[in-house]
Amino acid sequence: MRFAIAALLVCVVCAPQVQAGAWLREHKKAFLSFGSTIRGNKTTLPDYETKFYAEYGLLPRITLGFDLNDVRAKSAHALLFARFPIGNADNRTRYAVELGLGKHRYQMQWAPMYKAALAAGRGFESRWGNGWMGAEFAYEVRSALPNPTIKLDLVAGLSSGPRIRPLIKLETAYMAGQPFGWALTPGIMFDVKESTWVLGIEGRSTTQKTIGITFNIWRNF
């Protein structure tokens, strides 16, 4: 039981894509992201994680999305969500609420899961280009597990400027009775035709410490 919950924590630390949080998708505009992470250490076999994420601006003040995550036969989740702004969505500092429901895989069985999140974000200008920074606090309930998960994620990056732009993410997760989990991922972004490619090096600590390589492709429509 403890090993299964710890394996789930490896998946729980993973945050949605960095365009999420306090920003809504433009009306009738879509965003897709897919990628993978390989992580491990000297004493365990590598874990292979795959991710798919999508958003669509259903209405000017409602963004719908889908988040799919799978960690090599250990754990997974598939989540539908809706994001709503708090206050004026045109302010430089933005706030939003996200509500989601879906299913998670636990011991090879799927069970319901629920999520509620509060996010804040702010754009900024610098001598190197325009950027953004954001924070998200989330409360997730997985019905097959005895305790909820509390997450706090932070992100900052440049959205314009040099061809190769920096990005850094800090993801944290806590479940009662389990070790505090965190992942720090510095990375780079660069454009390839109409998409953005993201490469990063992940340092992670849950029940054990691992190092990983991440790769994602983002595309707006």
C-alpha positions, 0 to 999 in steps of 0.5 A: 500500500505505501509503495503504491501511494508513493508511486502515485506521488511521483505522478502527482508532482507533475503540474499542468503546462505553464500556459495554464494557471491564471491565464485563460485561452482566447475565445475559440482558440486552442492550445495543445501540448504533448511530451515525455520525461525519463527519470531515474537514479543509480539504484532503480530502473528509469521511469518513463512518463508521457503527458498530453494537455489541451485547452480551448477558449469556449467562451471569453471567460471560460476555458475548457481543458483536458490533462492526461498523464501516465507514469509507466504502469505505476499511476495515471490520471485523465482530467477534464477541467474548466477555468474561470477568471476572478475579477478583470481578466485584462489586468496585469496581475490575473487570478483564476479558479479551476475545477476538474473531475476525471479518473486516476489509476491506482493498482491498475484500477481506475477510480474517480478524482476531483480537483480545485485550484486557485491561481495567480499570474503576472506578466513582466517586461525585462531588458531580455524580453517579455515574460510571465510568472505564476503560482497555483495552489491545488487541492486534489481528491483521489477516491481510491486513496485515504488522503487528499493531495495539496500542491503548490506550483511556481513557474517563470519564463520569457515569452519573447526576446532571444531565440532560446528563452529560459524557463524554470518550474518548481512543483510541490505535493504533500499527502498526509502520511507520505514524504513531501515531494518536489521537483525543480526543472530549469529548461529552455524554450525555442520556436520550431516553425509554428510550435515551441519546443521545451527541453529541461533537466528535472531534479525530483525528490519523493520517496527517493531522489531522481534526475530526469530529462523532459521534452515537450512540444507546444502549439497554438491554434 
